[in-house]
């Protein structure tokens, strides 16, 4: 998959395209349906399939006070899109200048002049252009003028349509099983393993303490059954703790993972922690002995769950 990080990166001689447009935060089941339609359209039209996405999230520029926590970083998003058979991905740097583009300018500069679009595939609630004044109806009108058609894909899901907003709500509530169902994979976070207090090793449960990027959605405080995934692809069952460690009067909120039956030094390594099921909420224990007893029970629960 070709990866472009600016509009000018698109080759001048790029041919006809079927284009899917969206932030695609999380690349969930609904996003996958949109991208699949674009790939199918490219095959039908003898064109190339292109996904257009944005970084940062447009809300961080136009409404920073309401910007959502993200379900993954751009690198992960691109990897997931690549797995869907897309020919190219264009990550547009979203800034004040781009936010001022009218809907007509958005279509002309991006879709017509650069990508030579034949079909645009979007979600049925897609908005674009300055102040989000463009909608699917306007996009179809502009398509008739510029000789491309528009495929608006309905939301996936019945009683509760899948959306990034819904998945963020699941994650915030600690319902990682529901988040996984919507994503079609376990929800996870990635970060460098950094030194913490070293208390886990003292208690017999050495944990990987992750330094996470700001603005990432992290599950509700508690203990989870899940997996620790190393850069080499090895995957270890893990007991995952999210919270401030109140037994020791902790303040900083952390994500720590104890990989079962593992013996390795992860400091400085980038790892991914994936959440399978929430086991319990965060608890303050009277002493370290009480915490160790519960941690033994948690590890047993992880083995049963996974």
FENZI-V694625 format. One record per backbone hydrogen bond with DSSP energy under -1.0 kcal/mol. CO is the residue of the C=O (numbers start at 0). NH is the residue of the N-H. Records with the same first field share a line. If there is no record, write none. Layout:
BEGIN
CO=NH ; NH
END
This chain:
BEGIN
1=88
3=90
5=8
6=9
10=13
15=47
16=117 ; 118
17=49
18=120
19=51
23=26
27=31
28=32
29=33
30=34
31=35
32=36
33=37
34=38
35=39
36=40
37=41
38=42
39=43
40=44
41=46
47=17
48=87
49=19
50=89
51=21
52=91
56=59
57=60 ; 61
58=62
62=65
63=66
69=216
72=76
73=77
74=78
75=79
76=80
77=81
78=82
80=83
81=84
86=1
87=50
88=3
89=52
91=54
94=98
97=100
100=129
101=105
102=106
103=107
104=108
105=109
106=111
107=112
109=114
110=116
115=16
117=148
118=18
119=150
120=20
121=152
122=125
127=133
128=131
129=132
133=127
134=138
135=139
136=140
137=141
138=142
139=143
140=144
141=145
142=147
148=119
150=121
152=123
155=161
162=166
163=167
164=168
165=169
166=170
167=171
168=172
169=174
170=173 ; 219
173=175
174=178
175=179
176=180
177=181
178=182
179=183 ; 184
181=28
186=274
188=272
190=270
191=210
192=267
197=201
198=202
199=204
207=256
208=193
214=69
221=241
222=278 ; 279
223=239
224=275 ; 276
225=237
226=273
227=235
228=271
229=232
233=229
235=227
236=259
237=225
238=257
239=223
240=255
241=221
242=253
244=247 ; 249
245=248
253=242
254=209
255=240
256=207
257=238
258=261
265=268
268=192
270=190
271=228
272=188
273=226
276=224
279=222
286=290
287=291
288=292
289=293
290=294
291=295
292=296
293=297
294=298
295=299
296=300
297=301
298=302
299=303
300=304
301=305
END
